[in-house]
């Protein structure tokens, strides 16, 4: 599936969860899915937990986050000391 079709699975609506990006047709935010992945959940576990969710929805969340961060500069969360 190409990038644009994946990104079309994500919706931004100011009336839904204060405008946070969500998987279309759900109230599952991109942030929530990424948090699950970041804490060790697998895509298969997430899909099994939420009826109607597809692997492409998980991919769309990751792609959306990647695109959102492309032009962002980050400062380290922890300063390294020598």
Secondary structure, 3 states (H helix, E strand, C coil): CCHHHHHCCEECCCCCHHHCCEECCCCCEHHHHHHHHHCCCCHHHHHHHCCCCCHHHHHHHHHHHHHHHCCCCCCCCCCCCC
